[in-house]
């Protein structure tokens, strides 16, 4: 989930600014470059290798239930105790070079027989310390909740978050996918070290940024990018699946809250500019003083409090007129990045059960994203029911969705 603390502060800021008049803007995804042939070959050979395993928590079944409920997940009592670990593993950068990343692997205690795997991909967070393997919050609780009901619960931090090096390539679907797939490989090793075996079935889910990431992971696994795993079900929540057709227009037509939109836009533009330069200096894209005061805060080391205190009230105050025009009519690298993000629902046909979850009062990720993904999947012959969880905000859509997703995936898993 997006950090509840961050969401609360953004909502408070939006309410205050609304009294003075505010506006709105978006959230996105990207493409990647390739590294040298020799470096890429070495990286591929090591992908998923475990670097370290650190115990995070040991729960009884009652404690695991209380832990999940304490983060706002209204779930029934889980049946198993859970052991949760931080795993550091080898993966690749967006350029294909070797690096490491971190994530959570949660295993049920005393499981009888091989385990299905559930991978949860988290939502937007600018501060590396909020990642599931570091922060004892709702994102980790989702993995623990599933582990308590007999899954191997896996939750990647992505690149540049948790204890991984470098900056996070925010909304870069390819690196979200490689980091998530490589954690699956590492999870199999960790499970074996603790006397458990994964049965190869993979169910994927994710929230917000992680909703689109979950679709990317599902696509990769179905295409054979995770040998030993086979896709068994997809249940993304409130993801930005249609950046060009929904999320960008929603930013400009007021469906997204002004400060929230300015936050997302700053994060994605600074991240994408590291991958494929969109501007030569921050002042080309961002107005003063935000080019100096806000942009440097999106480095993974600054907290929610620091970022919210420096936010622009809306995208028009944040961006130069020239860059607003560029966003309204994207071309070149920016257009290519948007197409890469849009493809998570359009360029493949899931051959497994799919359900989409979203809330129609979401002012972070427009509800139209879920409608667009549903239309795209149906055009491919996929029956993907869209579950509207009600007139609630972005974070509440996750809290309402995950108990339902747990019940659905348990039923799918029982079919074998």
C-alpha positions as CSV (number, residue, x, y, z in Angstrom):
1,X,0.0,0.0,0.0
2,X,1.1,3.5,-0.3
3,X,2.4,4.6,3.1
4,X,-0.6,5.5,5.2
5,X,1.3,8.3,6.8
6,X,2.1,9.8,3.4
7,X,-1.5,9.4,2.3
8,X,-2.8,11.2,5.4
9,X,-0.4,14.1,5.0
10,X,-1.2,14.4,1.3
11,X,-4.9,14.4,2.0
12,X,-4.5,17.1,4.7
13,X,-2.4,19.2,2.3
14,X,-5.0,18.8,-0.4
15,X,-7.8,19.9,1.9
16,X,-5.9,22.9,3.0
17,X,-5.0,23.9,-0.5
18,X,-8.6,23.4,-1.7
19,X,-9.6,26.4,0.4
20,X,-7.2,28.5,-1.7
21,X,-8.0,26.7,-5.0
22,X,-6.1,23.8,-6.4
23,X,-5.8,21.6,-9.4
24,X,-4.3,18.2,-10.6
25,X,-1.8,15.8,-12.5
26,X,-0.5,12.1,-13.0
27,X,1.4,8.7,-12.3
28,X,3.3,6.5,-14.9
29,X,5.8,3.6,-16.2
30,X,8.9,3.0,-18.4
31,X,11.2,1.1,-20.7
32,X,14.8,0.1,-20.2
33,X,18.2,0.0,-21.8
34,X,20.5,-3.0,-22.0
35,X,24.0,-3.4,-20.6
36,X,27.1,-4.9,-22.1
37,X,26.8,-8.4,-23.4
38,X,29.3,-9.9,-20.9
39,X,27.9,-8.1,-17.9
40,X,24.3,-9.1,-18.9
41,X,25.4,-12.7,-19.3
42,X,27.0,-12.8,-15.9
43,X,24.0,-11.1,-14.3
44,X,21.6,-13.6,-15.9
45,X,23.6,-16.5,-14.5
46,X,23.4,-15.2,-11.0
47,X,19.8,-13.9,-11.0
48,X,17.9,-15.0,-7.9
49,X,21.0,-16.2,-6.0
50,X,20.6,-15.6,-2.3
51,X,23.1,-13.2,-0.7
52,X,21.8,-13.2,2.8
53,X,18.8,-14.2,4.9
54,X,17.8,-12.3,8.1
55,X,14.9,-13.4,10.3
56,X,12.4,-10.6,10.7
57,X,9.6,-12.2,12.9
58,X,8.2,-15.4,14.2
59,X,4.5,-15.5,14.6
60,X,2.1,-18.0,16.1
61,X,-1.2,-18.3,14.1
62,X,-2.9,-16.0,16.6
63,X,-0.1,-13.5,16.4
64,X,-0.1,-13.6,12.6
65,X,-3.8,-12.9,12.7
66,X,-3.5,-10.0,15.1
67,X,-0.6,-8.6,13.1
68,X,-2.6,-8.5,9.9
69,X,-5.7,-7.1,11.6
70,X,-3.5,-4.5,13.3
71,X,-2.6,-3.0,9.9
72,X,-6.3,-2.7,8.9
73,X,-6.8,-5.9,7.1
74,X,-10.1,-7.4,8.2
75,X,-9.2,-11.1,7.8
76,X,-10.4,-14.2,9.5
77,X,-8.0,-16.1,11.7
78,X,-5.1,-17.7,9.8
79,X,-4.4,-21.3,10.4
80,X,-0.6,-21.5,10.6
81,X,2.2,-19.8,12.4
82,X,4.6,-17.8,10.1
83,X,8.3,-17.2,9.9
84,X,9.2,-14.0,8.0
85,X,12.7,-13.3,6.6
86,X,14.4,-10.4,4.8
87,X,16.2,-11.9,1.8
88,X,18.9,-10.0,-0.1
89,X,19.4,-11.6,-3.6
90,X,21.1,-11.0,-6.9
91,X,19.2,-9.3,-9.8
92,X,19.8,-6.8,-12.5
93,X,19.6,-3.0,-13.0
94,X,17.4,-1.5,-15.7
95,X,20.5,-1.5,-17.9
96,X,21.0,-5.3,-17.3
97,X,24.0,-5.0,-15.0
98,X,24.4,-7.1,-11.8
99,X,23.0,-5.6,-8.6
100,X,21.2,-6.7,-5.5
101,X,17.7,-6.2,-4.1
102,X,15.8,-7.1,-1.0
103,X,12.4,-8.4,-0.2
104,X,10.3,-10.5,2.2
105,X,9.8,-14.3,2.2
106,X,7.2,-15.5,4.7
107,X,6.7,-19.2,5.2
108,X,4.0,-21.1,7.0
109,X,5.3,-23.1,9.9
110,X,4.6,-26.9,9.8
111,X,3.1,-26.9,6.3
112,X,2.0,-30.3,5.0
113,X,3.2,-30.7,1.5
114,X,4.6,-28.4,-1.2
115,X,3.5,-24.7,-1.0
116,X,1.8,-22.5,-3.6
117,X,3.4,-19.1,-3.9
118,X,1.7,-15.7,-3.6
119,X,3.7,-12.7,-4.7
120,X,2.6,-9.3,-3.5
121,X,4.0,-6.2,-5.2
122,X,3.7,-3.0,-3.1
123,X,2.5,0.5,-3.9
124,X,4.3,3.8,-4.2
125,X,6.9,4.8,-1.5
126,X,9.6,7.4,-1.9
127,X,11.5,6.4,1.2
128,X,13.6,3.2,1.1
129,X,12.9,2.6,4.8
130,X,9.2,2.0,4.1
131,X,9.8,-1.1,2.0
132,X,8.3,-4.4,3.2
133,X,11.6,-6.0,4.3
134,X,12.4,-2.9,6.5
135,X,9.1,-1.5,7.7
136,X,6.8,-3.5,9.9
137,X,3.7,-2.4,8.2
138,X,0.8,-3.3,5.9
139,X,2.9,-4.4,2.9
140,X,4.7,-7.0,5.0
141,X,1.4,-7.9,6.6
142,X,0.0,-9.0,3.3
143,X,2.8,-11.5,2.8
144,X,2.3,-12.8,6.4
145,X,-1.4,-13.1,6.0
146,X,-1.1,-15.3,2.9
147,X,1.7,-17.4,4.6
148,X,-0.6,-17.9,7.5
149,X,-3.1,-19.6,5.2
150,X,-0.6,-22.0,3.5
151,X,1.2,-19.9,0.8
152,X,4.8,-19.0,0.5
153,X,4.3,-15.2,0.9
154,X,6.8,-13.2,-1.2
155,X,7.0,-9.4,-1.3
156,X,9.8,-7.6,-3.2
157,X,11.1,-4.2,-2.2
158,X,12.0,-3.5,-5.9
159,X,15.3,-2.0,-6.9
160,X,16.6,0.9,-4.8
161,X,14.3,0.4,-1.9
162,X,14.7,-1.6,1.3
163,X,18.4,-2.4,1.6
164,X,19.1,-2.5,-2.1
165,X,21.6,0.0,-3.6
166,X,20.9,2.9,-5.9
167,X,17.8,5.0,-6.6
168,X,14.5,3.4,-7.2
169,X,13.4,3.4,-10.9
170,X,9.8,4.3,-10.0
171,X,7.1,2.8,-12.3
172,X,9.6,1.1,-14.5
173,X,7.7,-2.1,-15.3
174,X,10.6,-4.0,-16.6
175,X,12.8,-3.6,-13.5
176,X,9.8,-4.2,-11.2
177,X,9.3,-7.4,-13.1
178,X,12.9,-8.6,-13.1
179,X,13.3,-7.8,-9.3
180,X,10.1,-9.6,-8.6
181,X,10.8,-12.7,-10.7
182,X,14.3,-13.0,-9.2
183,X,12.9,-12.9,-5.7
184,X,10.8,-15.9,-6.7
185,X,14.0,-17.8,-7.5
186,X,15.5,-16.7,-4.2
187,X,12.3,-17.7,-2.3
188,X,12.6,-21.3,-3.6
189,X,16.1,-21.5,-2.2
190,X,15.1,-20.0,1.2
191,X,12.1,-22.4,1.4
192,X,14.4,-25.4,0.7
193,X,16.8,-24.2,3.5
194,X,13.9,-24.3,5.9
195,X,12.7,-27.7,4.8
196,X,9.8,-26.5,2.6
197,X,9.2,-27.0,-1.1
198,X,7.3,-24.7,-3.5
199,X,4.9,-26.5,-5.8
200,X,5.4,-24.1,-8.7
201,X,2.0,-22.5,-8.7
202,X,2.2,-18.7,-8.6
203,X,-0.6,-16.3,-7.7
204,X,0.2,-12.6,-8.2
205,X,-1.3,-9.6,-6.6
206,X,-0.3,-6.0,-6.0
207,X,-1.6,-2.6,-5.1
208,X,-1.3,0.8,-6.9
209,X,2.2,0.9,-8.5
210,X,2.2,-2.8,-7.6
211,X,-1.0,-3.5,-9.4
212,X,0.6,-2.7,-12.7
213,X,3.8,-4.5,-11.5
214,X,1.7,-7.7,-10.7
215,X,0.4,-7.7,-14.3
216,X,4.0,-7.4,-15.5
217,X,5.1,-10.3,-13.3
218,X,2.2,-12.4,-14.5
219,X,3.1,-11.7,-18.1
220,X,6.8,-12.6,-17.5
221,X,6.0,-15.9,-15.7
222,X,3.4,-17.0,-18.3
223,X,6.1,-16.4,-21.0
224,X,8.5,-18.6,-19.2
225,X,10.8,-16.1,-17.5
226,X,10.7,-17.9,-14.2
227,X,11.5,-21.6,-14.8
228,X,9.9,-23.8,-12.2
229,X,6.9,-21.4,-11.7
230,X,3.6,-21.4,-13.6
231,X,1.1,-18.6,-13.4
232,X,-2.1,-19.7,-11.6
233,X,-4.1,-16.5,-10.9
234,X,-4.0,-12.7,-11.0
235,X,-5.6,-10.2,-8.6
236,X,-4.2,-6.7,-9.0
237,X,-5.7,-3.8,-7.1
238,X,-6.1,-0.1,-8.1
239,X,-3.2,-0.1,-10.6
240,X,-2.2,2.6,-13.2
241,X,-2.7,0.3,-16.2
242,X,-3.5,2.9,-18.8
243,X,-1.2,5.9,-18.3
244,X,-1.8,7.5,-21.7
245,X,-5.5,7.0,-21.9
246,X,-6.6,7.4,-18.3
247,X,-4.0,8.5,-15.7
248,X,-2.5,11.5,-17.6
249,X,-6.0,12.8,-18.6
250,X,-7.3,12.3,-15.1
251,X,-4.4,14.4,-13.8
252,X,-5.4,17.3,-16.1
253,X,-9.2,17.0,-15.8
254,X,-9.2,17.1,-12.0
255,X,-10.0,13.4,-11.1
256,X,-6.7,13.3,-9.2
257,X,-6.0,15.5,-6.2
258,X,-3.6,18.4,-6.9
259,X,-0.8,17.8,-4.3
260,X,-1.0,14.1,-4.8
261,X,-0.7,14.5,-8.5
262,X,2.3,16.8,-8.1
263,X,3.9,14.2,-5.8
264,X,3.5,11.4,-8.3
265,X,4.6,13.6,-11.2
266,X,7.8,14.7,-9.5
267,X,8.6,11.1,-8.5
268,X,8.1,9.6,-11.9
269,X,9.8,12.3,-13.9
270,X,12.9,12.4,-11.7
271,X,13.0,8.5,-11.9
272,X,12.5,8.3,-15.6
273,X,15.0,11.0,-16.3
274,X,17.7,8.8,-14.8
275,X,16.8,6.0,-17.2
276,X,16.1,8.0,-20.4
277,X,16.9,11.7,-20.1
278,X,13.7,13.8,-20.5
279,X,15.4,17.1,-19.5
280,X,18.9,18.4,-19.2
281,X,18.5,20.2,-15.9
282,X,15.6,20.2,-13.4
283,X,14.8,23.8,-14.2
284,X,13.7,22.7,-17.8
285,X,10.9,20.7,-16.3
286,X,10.2,22.2,-12.8
287,X,9.5,25.7,-11.9
288,X,11.4,27.5,-9.2
289,X,11.7,26.9,-6.3
290,X,10.7,23.2,-6.8
291,X,13.6,22.5,-9.1
292,X,15.9,23.1,-6.2
293,X,13.8,22.3,-3.1
294,X,11.6,19.3,-4.2
295,X,13.4,17.4,-6.9
296,X,16.4,16.4,-4.8
297,X,14.2,14.8,-2.1
298,X,13.2,11.9,-4.4
299,X,16.5,10.0,-3.8
300,X,15.2,7.3,-1.5
301,X,16.8,8.8,1.6
302,X,14.2,11.4,2.4
303,X,11.1,10.7,4.5
304,X,7.4,11.3,3.7
305,X,7.4,14.3,6.1
306,X,10.2,16.0,4.2
307,X,8.7,15.5,0.8
308,X,5.1,16.6,1.8
309,X,6.5,19.7,3.4
310,X,8.1,20.7,0.1
311,X,5.3,19.7,-2.3
312,X,3.9,22.0,-4.9
313,X,0.1,22.6,-4.6
314,X,-0.6,21.3,-8.1
315,X,1.2,20.4,-11.4
316,X,0.7,23.8,-12.9
317,X,2.6,25.4,-10.0
318,X,5.2,22.6,-10.3
319,X,6.0,22.4,-14.0
320,X,7.1,24.8,-16.6
321,X,4.6,25.5,-19.3
322,X,6.8,23.8,-21.9
323,X,6.8,20.6,-19.9
324,X,3.1,20.7,-19.3
325,X,2.7,20.8,-23.1
326,X,5.1,17.9,-23.4
327,X,3.0,15.8,-21.0
328,X,-0.2,16.7,-22.8
329,X,1.3,15.7,-26.1
330,X,4.1,13.2,-25.3
331,X,6.6,12.2,-28.0
332,X,10.0,10.4,-28.2
333,X,11.3,8.7,-25.0
334,X,8.4,9.9,-22.9
335,X,5.8,8.4,-25.3
336,X,7.8,5.2,-25.4
337,X,7.8,5.0,-21.6
338,X,4.1,5.5,-21.4
339,X,3.5,2.8,-24.0
340,X,5.6,0.4,-22.0
341,X,3.4,1.0,-19.0
342,X,0.2,0.8,-20.9
343,X,1.2,-2.6,-22.3
344,X,0.6,-4.5,-19.1
345,X,-3.0,-5.1,-20.0
346,X,-2.8,-4.9,-23.8
347,X,0.0,-7.0,-25.2
348,X,-0.7,-10.4,-23.7
349,X,-3.5,-12.8,-23.0
350,X,-3.6,-14.3,-19.4
351,X,-4.5,-18.0,-19.5
352,X,-5.5,-18.0,-15.8
353,X,-8.3,-16.6,-13.7
354,X,-8.1,-12.8,-13.4
355,X,-10.0,-10.4,-11.1
356,X,-9.4,-6.7,-11.0
357,X,-10.2,-4.7,-7.9
358,X,-10.6,-0.9,-7.7
359,X,-12.6,1.9,-6.0
360,X,-14.6,4.4,-7.9
361,X,-13.7,7.3,-5.6
362,X,-10.0,6.9,-5.9
363,X,-8.2,10.2,-6.4
364,X,-4.7,8.7,-6.7
365,X,-5.2,6.2,-9.5
366,X,-8.3,6.9,-11.6
367,X,-10.9,4.2,-11.6
368,X,-10.8,4.5,-15.4
369,X,-7.5,2.5,-15.3
370,X,-9.3,-0.6,-14.1
371,X,-12.1,-0.1,-16.7
372,X,-9.5,0.3,-19.5
373,X,-7.7,-2.9,-18.3
374,X,-10.9,-4.8,-18.1
375,X,-11.8,-3.8,-21.7
376,X,-8.4,-4.7,-23.0
377,X,-8.5,-8.2,-21.4
378,X,-12.0,-8.8,-22.6
379,X,-10.9,-7.8,-26.1
380,X,-8.4,-10.7,-25.8
381,X,-11.1,-13.1,-24.8
382,X,-10.2,-13.0,-21.1
383,X,-13.1,-12.9,-18.6
384,X,-11.7,-10.6,-15.9
385,X,-14.4,-9.5,-13.5
386,X,-13.9,-5.9,-12.2
387,X,-14.8,-5.8,-8.5
388,X,-15.7,-2.2,-7.5
389,X,-15.0,-2.2,-3.7
390,X,-17.0,1.0,-3.2
391,X,-17.0,4.7,-2.8
392,X,-13.7,4.8,-0.9
393,X,-10.2,6.3,-1.3
394,X,-7.0,4.7,-2.6
395,X,-5.6,3.0,0.5
396,X,-9.1,1.8,1.6
397,X,-9.5,0.1,-1.7
398,X,-6.6,-2.2,-0.7
399,X,-7.9,-2.8,2.8
400,X,-11.2,-3.8,1.4
401,X,-9.8,-5.9,-1.5
402,X,-7.3,-8.1,0.3
403,X,-9.6,-10.1,2.5
404,X,-11.7,-10.8,-0.7
405,X,-8.5,-11.7,-2.7
406,X,-7.4,-14.1,0.1
407,X,-10.7,-16.0,0.0
408,X,-10.6,-16.1,-3.8
409,X,-7.0,-17.3,-4.1
410,X,-7.6,-19.9,-1.4
411,X,-10.4,-21.3,-3.4
412,X,-8.2,-21.3,-6.6
413,X,-5.4,-23.0,-4.7
414,X,-7.7,-25.7,-3.4
415,X,-8.5,-26.8,-6.9
416,X,-4.9,-27.7,-7.7
